[in-house]
Each structure stands twice: as structure tokens, then as C-alpha cells.
Amino acid sequence: MKQALVDDTEDVSLDFGNEEELAFRKAKIRHPLATFFHLFFRVSAIVTYVCCDWFSKSFVGCFVTVLFLLSFDFWSVKNVTGRLMVGLRWWNQIDEDGKSHWIFEARKVSPNHITATEAEARIFWLGLIICPIIWIVFFFSTLFSLKLKWLALVIAGISLQAANLYGYILCKMGGESDISKVTANFLSQTVFQTVSC
């Protein structure tokens, strides 16, 4: 006579890993200060650019303030928040022959140590992608409204924001230099992750 292995009403405990660890990775922000400054300088530069005429009539003062905020953002994202929030780092190194080499690093994933949370990664990538798009909108609005004196500032904003975006996309894709392959891989991974969630 065959005996049923598991009764339908019996509770079975399946060990798929540490659920507390998974919940921590999904819900918490481990680096709140880095997360704050990742968004603070970006949003401050955009808000200052938009509201500059309300606060001051000095073009030079507004220009310098926004440029400082953009520079602080570039430095903090490149050197601090990318490393802490997503475990990625990039830089340019020049060798003895004068050749430029781009270095891309990714933190090794350890099963015992959780480095970043999904919330931090989403905040990082959303901030990194949305802000250059906003600066591109500013570029076209500045160009079409013929406020050409602001064009240099908007181009600086696009350049600094896009440089970080480009560096981190290459970093995420393992340093491939063909941007079409990198973009296709990045978009397919993003779509796959979105669909699987």
C-alpha cells in the first residue's frame, strides 16, 4: 500500500534562505546620508536653476551657484554614492605613455554580506537617469526661448550629469566600450528585472 508523502493539510517548512535578510535588502536604506546627498546636489542644482530669477537678479551669482552644485554632485556621485549605494566605481587613469585608460570596478557580491539595498539601487539609478533628461529639457527650452546666456550652464549640467550616467552604465555592464551593446544590455536587464518583480 502506498503512503502519501505529504498530507495536503500539513505545513511544510521550506528553507529558501534567510527571509529577514531578504526583507532587509528590499525595505531598508543602509546609507541614508549617501542617499540624501545623491539627490540633494542634483535637485538643488535644478531648483536653483529654475528659481534663480526669483532669488537674485545676478546672472553671475546664479551661474556660479548652480555650477558649484553640479560640481559637488558630480564628485559625490562619482566618488561616494556610487560606491556605497550600488557598489560601482569608475575613473580615468593616464599611464606613462600618456594613454588614457578607463577603469571600471564593481564590488564582489558576497553571500554573507549585503552591501546595498534595492531601495538604494532604485534611488541611485532613477536619480542618475532622470536628472540628465531634465537638463536636456532645459537645453531645448533655453534654446527656443533664446536665453543664450544660460546655454553654457545648461550644457555644463548635461555634460556633468551625462558623464556620470555613461560611466556608471559602462561600469554596470563590465566596461564594454561599445555603447550600442551597453545600452541594449542595460535596457534588456532593466526590463527583465521590472517584469520579474
Disulfide bonds with the S-S distance in Angstrom:
Cys52-Cys62 1.84
